[in-house]
């Protein structure tokens, strides 16, 4: 597809809740890579020679302002001039290509881009729009003939809402059963995408190495030998899984996240730079940015106790300083405790139901009597 180019429009608005605001869903890592980057990779692999991402330079989201991608150019403009800039970009791209994709990036899409081009040319379309679903609904994906600049202008000035000409639409799955769409409209969609990938019901594959069937681990991840990973599961780059932790039932721990001692992650996603305390059981949820979104109850809860859900610094230098300070303070404390035999009591947080005295103790110091909840966690780990 040497004669095809693509313009991807990235807007800051998102319908997601407090777990991932102010980062657009398409910039969130899912199994180690954002859906925006996966779309770029897919287009590039299909032979699209020139891909441009148009992003807002004055976005409230640092992730949008500081966006970096591979295999694509980034053009930045103010939100008020986004569509006008896109129209100008189309004029430039149309000089060197027969067709141009115009795509608002607001979903994860596994599309057969070559089949769309063939459909467009076979039906002599001026503009081809992609539709999906058993009761077809439109996606914000258009293929426009370069010679139809007025049609492109109409599309872009209307915010990719409608075309001025009726052409034969391309329906997802009509020629390729492997095509897959996830609209990323809700936190549930983020979790479903990770689960679908880990259960191989779509073509998305985790970034990392499959160390055992269904167990994916990215570079730099640290998994304690006493932790348990039950397939399918994913641990992202430089994530840390502490002793006694259990990752099971399609769970994903994204990059630089930390799962504390004895904590169980079941059918859940831990977002990047999130730290879970010890002795927790997190299931059917997305955790990040000091929030927990429970998928079954459709409820987002802010968590102020950093011993339950904390944040890991996204600055490498600060992480190194924190680790060094922790080590330097740990050694004198251990020497003092060895000399005095004194073990300080851990204080629970206000209004917390977690017994921190038990949670922070290693397994050899736990009593032989285990609660029902703890027994369930051990059962998951032995499956």
C-alpha positions as CSV (number, residue, x, y, z in Angstrom):
1,X,0.0,0.0,0.0
2,X,2.7,2.5,-1.0
3,X,0.0,4.9,-2.3
4,X,-1.8,5.0,1.1
5,X,-1.1,7.4,4.0
6,X,-2.8,8.0,7.3
7,X,-3.7,10.9,9.6
8,X,-4.6,9.9,13.2
9,X,-6.4,12.5,15.3
10,X,-5.8,12.3,19.1
11,X,-8.2,14.3,21.3
12,X,-7.9,14.7,25.0
13,X,-11.5,14.1,26.0
14,X,-12.3,10.8,27.6
15,X,-15.4,9.2,29.2
16,X,-13.4,7.3,31.7
17,X,-13.6,7.7,35.5
18,X,-11.0,8.8,38.0
19,X,-8.9,5.7,37.6
20,X,-7.2,7.0,34.4
21,X,-8.2,10.6,34.1
22,X,-6.6,12.8,32.7
23,X,-5.0,10.2,30.3
24,X,-7.0,9.3,27.2
25,X,-7.8,5.6,27.1
26,X,-5.9,5.1,23.9
27,X,-2.7,6.2,25.7
28,X,-3.1,3.7,28.5
29,X,-0.8,0.7,28.4
30,X,-2.6,-2.6,27.8
31,X,-0.3,-5.5,28.3
32,X,2.7,-3.3,27.8
33,X,1.8,-1.1,24.9
34,X,-0.7,1.7,24.2
35,X,-3.6,1.1,21.8
36,X,-2.4,4.2,19.8
37,X,1.0,2.6,19.3
38,X,-0.6,-0.7,18.4
39,X,-2.7,1.0,15.7
40,X,0.4,2.7,14.3
41,X,2.2,-0.7,14.2
42,X,-0.8,-2.3,12.4
43,X,-0.9,0.4,9.8
44,X,2.8,0.3,9.3
45,X,2.8,-3.5,9.0
46,X,0.1,-3.3,6.3
47,X,2.3,-1.0,4.2
48,X,1.0,2.5,5.0
49,X,4.2,4.5,4.3
50,X,3.5,7.7,6.1
51,X,1.6,8.0,9.4
52,X,1.0,11.3,11.1
53,X,-0.5,11.7,14.6
54,X,-2.1,15.0,15.2
55,X,-2.2,15.9,19.0
56,X,-3.3,18.9,21.1
57,X,-0.3,21.0,22.2
58,X,-2.4,22.7,24.9
59,X,-4.0,19.6,26.3
60,X,-4.6,19.3,30.0
61,X,-3.1,15.9,29.9
62,X,0.7,15.7,30.2
63,X,0.5,12.4,28.4
64,X,-0.9,14.1,25.3
65,X,1.5,17.1,25.5
66,X,4.6,14.9,25.9
67,X,3.4,12.2,23.5
68,X,6.1,10.1,21.8
69,X,5.4,7.3,19.3
70,X,7.4,5.0,17.0
71,X,6.9,4.7,13.2
72,X,4.9,7.9,13.0
73,X,5.3,11.6,12.9
74,X,3.7,13.9,15.5
75,X,2.2,17.2,14.6
76,X,1.1,19.4,17.5
77,X,-1.5,22.1,17.4
78,X,-3.9,23.9,19.8
79,X,-7.3,22.1,20.3
80,X,-9.2,25.0,18.7
81,X,-7.3,24.5,15.4
82,X,-7.1,20.7,15.4
83,X,-9.5,20.1,12.5
84,X,-8.2,23.0,10.5
85,X,-4.6,21.6,10.8
86,X,-5.9,18.1,9.9
87,X,-7.4,19.6,6.7
88,X,-4.0,21.2,5.8
89,X,-2.3,17.9,6.5
90,X,-4.7,16.1,4.2
91,X,-3.8,18.5,1.4
92,X,-0.1,17.7,1.9
93,X,-0.6,14.0,2.1
94,X,-2.8,13.9,-0.9
95,X,0.0,15.2,-3.1
96,X,1.9,11.9,-2.7
97,X,-0.8,9.2,-2.2
98,X,-3.8,7.9,-3.9
99,X,-5.8,7.4,-0.7
100,X,-5.6,8.8,2.9
101,X,-6.9,7.2,6.0
102,X,-8.6,9.7,8.4
103,X,-8.9,8.1,11.9
104,X,-10.0,9.5,15.2
105,X,-8.2,7.4,17.7
106,X,-10.8,6.5,20.3
107,X,-10.9,2.7,20.1
108,X,-8.7,-0.4,19.7
109,X,-9.1,-1.7,16.2
110,X,-7.7,-4.9,14.6
111,X,-8.7,-4.1,11.0
112,X,-7.6,-5.5,7.6
113,X,-6.4,-2.2,6.2
114,X,-5.6,-3.7,2.8
115,X,-9.1,-5.1,2.6
116,X,-10.5,-1.7,3.3
117,X,-8.5,-0.2,0.4
118,X,-9.6,-3.0,-1.9
119,X,-13.2,-2.4,-0.9
120,X,-12.8,1.3,-1.5
121,X,-11.4,0.8,-5.0
122,X,-13.7,-2.0,-6.0
123,X,-16.8,0.1,-5.3
124,X,-15.3,3.3,-6.7
125,X,-16.0,5.1,-3.4
126,X,-15.0,8.7,-2.9
127,X,-15.1,8.1,0.9
128,X,-15.3,4.7,2.6
129,X,-16.4,4.6,6.3
130,X,-15.9,1.5,8.5
131,X,-18.9,0.1,10.4
132,X,-19.0,-2.7,13.0
133,X,-21.4,-4.8,15.1
134,X,-24.3,-7.1,14.4
135,X,-26.5,-4.0,14.2
136,X,-23.8,-2.0,12.4
137,X,-22.6,1.2,14.0
138,X,-20.1,3.6,12.4
139,X,-16.5,3.9,13.5
140,X,-14.5,7.1,13.1
141,X,-12.4,5.5,10.4
142,X,-12.5,6.8,6.9
143,X,-10.6,6.2,3.7
144,X,-10.7,9.2,1.3
145,X,-9.5,9.3,-2.3
146,X,-6.8,12.0,-2.6
147,X,-8.6,13.6,-5.5
148,X,-11.7,14.2,-3.4
149,X,-10.4,17.1,-1.3
150,X,-13.8,18.7,-1.0
151,X,-15.1,15.5,0.6
152,X,-12.2,15.4,3.0
153,X,-12.8,19.1,3.9
154,X,-16.5,18.4,4.6
155,X,-15.5,15.4,6.8
156,X,-12.9,17.3,8.8
157,X,-14.9,20.5,9.2
158,X,-17.7,18.4,10.6
159,X,-15.5,16.6,13.1
160,X,-15.6,13.2,11.2
161,X,-19.3,13.0,11.9
162,X,-20.7,12.4,8.4
163,X,-19.7,12.3,4.8
164,X,-21.4,14.4,2.2
165,X,-21.7,11.5,-0.3
166,X,-23.2,8.1,0.2
167,X,-20.8,5.3,-0.5
168,X,-20.7,1.6,0.1
169,X,-19.5,1.2,3.7
170,X,-16.9,-1.4,4.9
171,X,-18.3,-3.7,7.5
172,X,-15.9,-5.3,10.0
173,X,-15.7,-9.0,9.6
174,X,-17.2,-9.1,6.1
175,X,-14.0,-10.4,4.6
176,X,-11.9,-11.2,7.6
177,X,-13.1,-13.1,10.6
178,X,-10.1,-12.1,12.6
179,X,-11.1,-8.4,12.8
180,X,-11.8,-7.1,16.3
181,X,-13.1,-3.9,17.8
182,X,-13.0,-2.6,21.3
183,X,-14.5,0.9,21.7
184,X,-12.7,1.8,25.0
185,X,-15.7,3.7,26.2
186,X,-15.6,2.4,29.8
187,X,-13.1,1.0,32.3
188,X,-14.7,-2.4,31.7
189,X,-13.4,-2.2,28.1
190,X,-9.8,-1.7,29.2
191,X,-10.1,-4.8,31.4
192,X,-11.9,-6.8,28.7
193,X,-9.2,-6.0,26.1
194,X,-6.5,-7.3,28.4
195,X,-8.5,-10.4,29.2
196,X,-9.3,-11.1,25.6
197,X,-5.7,-10.8,24.6
198,X,-4.5,-13.1,27.4
199,X,-7.2,-15.7,26.5
200,X,-6.2,-15.3,22.8
201,X,-9.6,-14.2,21.6
202,X,-8.0,-11.3,19.6
203,X,-4.7,-10.8,17.9
204,X,-3.2,-8.4,20.5
205,X,-0.2,-10.0,22.2
206,X,1.6,-8.9,25.4
207,X,4.9,-7.1,25.2
208,X,7.4,-9.5,26.8
209,X,8.5,-13.1,26.9
210,X,6.1,-16.1,27.4
211,X,8.1,-17.8,30.2
212,X,5.5,-20.5,30.6
213,X,2.3,-21.2,28.6
214,X,0.0,-18.2,29.3
215,X,2.5,-16.4,31.5
216,X,4.0,-13.3,30.0
217,X,6.8,-11.3,31.6
218,X,8.4,-8.1,30.2
219,X,12.0,-7.1,30.5
220,X,13.2,-6.0,33.9
221,X,10.3,-7.4,35.9
222,X,11.1,-8.7,39.3
223,X,9.1,-11.7,40.5
224,X,10.0,-13.1,43.9
225,X,10.4,-16.9,43.9
226,X,7.7,-17.2,46.6
227,X,5.2,-15.3,44.4
228,X,2.7,-17.3,42.2
229,X,1.6,-16.6,38.7
230,X,-1.4,-18.6,37.4
231,X,-2.0,-18.6,33.7
232,X,-3.1,-16.5,31.9
233,X,-1.3,-13.5,33.5
234,X,1.0,-10.7,32.6
235,X,3.7,-8.8,34.4
236,X,5.0,-5.6,32.7
237,X,8.5,-4.2,32.5
238,X,10.2,-3.3,35.7
239,X,7.1,-4.3,37.7
240,X,7.7,-6.0,41.1
241,X,5.8,-8.9,42.5
242,X,6.6,-9.4,46.2
243,X,6.8,-12.7,48.2
244,X,3.5,-14.5,48.6
245,X,1.6,-12.5,46.0
246,X,-0.7,-14.3,43.6
247,X,-1.5,-13.0,40.0
248,X,-4.3,-15.1,38.5
249,X,-7.3,-15.3,36.2
250,X,-6.2,-13.1,33.3
251,X,-4.8,-10.3,35.5
252,X,-2.3,-7.8,34.2
253,X,0.3,-5.9,36.2
254,X,1.5,-3.0,34.0
255,X,5.0,-1.5,33.9
256,X,6.6,-0.2,37.1
257,X,3.7,-1.4,39.3
258,X,4.3,-3.1,42.6
259,X,2.2,-5.8,44.2
260,X,2.8,-6.2,47.9
261,X,3.5,-9.2,50.1
262,X,0.7,-11.7,50.0
263,X,-1.7,-9.6,47.9
264,X,-3.9,-11.5,45.4
265,X,-4.8,-10.0,42.0
266,X,-7.7,-11.9,40.4
267,X,-9.2,-10.8,37.1
268,X,-7.9,-7.3,37.6
269,X,-5.6,-4.7,36.0
270,X,-2.9,-2.8,38.0
271,X,-2.1,0.3,36.1
272,X,1.4,1.7,35.6
273,X,3.3,3.2,38.5
274,X,0.7,1.9,41.0
275,X,1.7,0.2,44.3
276,X,-0.6,-2.2,46.2
277,X,0.1,-2.8,49.8
278,X,0.4,-6.2,51.5
279,X,-2.4,-8.6,52.4
280,X,-5.0,-7.3,49.9
281,X,-7.3,-9.1,47.6
282,X,-8.2,-7.2,44.4
283,X,-10.6,-8.8,42.0
284,X,-12.8,-7.6,39.1
285,X,-11.2,-4.2,39.3
286,X,-8.8,-1.7,37.8
287,X,-6.4,0.0,40.2
288,X,-4.3,3.1,39.6
289,X,-3.8,6.7,40.4
290,X,-4.9,6.1,44.0
291,X,-8.3,4.9,42.8
292,X,-10.0,1.5,42.6
293,X,-12.7,1.0,40.0
294,X,-14.9,-2.1,40.8
295,X,-16.2,-3.4,37.5
296,X,-19.1,-5.5,38.8
297,X,-20.4,-2.6,40.9
298,X,-19.5,0.1,38.4
299,X,-18.1,2.1,41.3
300,X,-14.9,4.2,41.5
301,X,-13.4,4.8,44.9
302,X,-10.6,7.1,45.8
303,X,-8.1,5.6,48.3
304,X,-6.2,8.0,50.4
305,X,-4.3,5.4,52.5
306,X,-1.0,5.0,50.6
307,X,-0.4,1.7,52.5
308,X,-3.3,0.3,50.5
309,X,-2.8,1.9,47.1
310,X,0.1,4.2,46.5
311,X,1.9,5.7,43.6
312,X,5.4,4.9,42.3
313,X,7.3,7.9,41.0
314,X,7.6,8.0,37.2
315,X,11.0,9.6,37.5
316,X,13.8,7.0,37.5
317,X,16.0,9.2,39.7
318,X,13.4,9.5,42.4
319,X,12.8,5.8,42.3
320,X,16.5,5.1,42.8
321,X,16.7,7.7,45.6
322,X,13.7,6.2,47.3
323,X,15.1,2.7,47.1
324,X,18.5,3.9,48.5
325,X,16.9,5.8,51.3
326,X,14.8,2.8,52.2
327,X,17.9,0.5,52.3
328,X,19.9,3.0,54.3
329,X,17.2,3.3,56.9
330,X,16.5,-0.5,56.9
331,X,20.0,-1.6,57.9
332,X,20.2,0.5,61.2
333,X,16.7,-0.5,62.2
334,X,17.6,-4.2,61.8
335,X,20.8,-3.8,63.8
336,X,18.9,-2.0,66.5
337,X,16.2,-4.6,66.6
338,X,18.8,-7.4,66.8
339,X,20.5,-5.7,69.7
340,X,17.3,-4.9,71.6
341,X,14.9,-7.6,70.5
342,X,12.3,-4.9,70.0
343,X,9.7,-5.3,67.2
344,X,7.5,-2.2,66.8
345,X,3.8,-2.6,66.3
346,X,2.3,-1.6,63.0
347,X,-0.5,0.9,63.2
348,X,-3.6,0.5,61.1
349,X,-4.9,3.4,59.1
350,X,-8.0,5.3,60.3
351,X,-11.2,3.5,59.2
352,X,-9.2,0.7,57.6
353,X,-10.4,-2.9,58.0
354,X,-7.0,-4.3,57.2
355,X,-5.1,-5.8,60.1
356,X,-1.7,-4.4,59.3
357,X,0.1,-6.3,62.1
358,X,-0.8,-9.6,60.3
359,X,-0.5,-8.2,56.8
360,X,3.1,-7.0,57.2
361,X,4.4,-10.1,58.9
362,X,6.1,-12.6,56.6
363,X,4.5,-16.1,56.3
364,X,6.7,-17.8,58.8
365,X,5.4,-15.5,61.5
366,X,1.7,-16.0,60.7
367,X,-0.3,-18.1,63.0
368,X,-1.4,-21.6,61.9
369,X,-5.0,-20.4,61.9
370,X,-5.9,-18.8,58.6
371,X,-9.0,-16.8,57.8
372,X,-11.4,-18.1,55.2
373,X,-10.4,-15.3,52.9
374,X,-6.7,-16.2,53.2
375,X,-7.4,-19.8,52.6
376,X,-9.1,-18.8,49.3
377,X,-6.1,-16.8,48.3
378,X,-3.8,-19.8,48.8
379,X,-6.2,-22.0,46.8
380,X,-5.9,-19.7,43.8
381,X,-2.1,-19.9,44.0
382,X,-2.1,-23.7,44.0
383,X,-4.2,-24.1,40.8
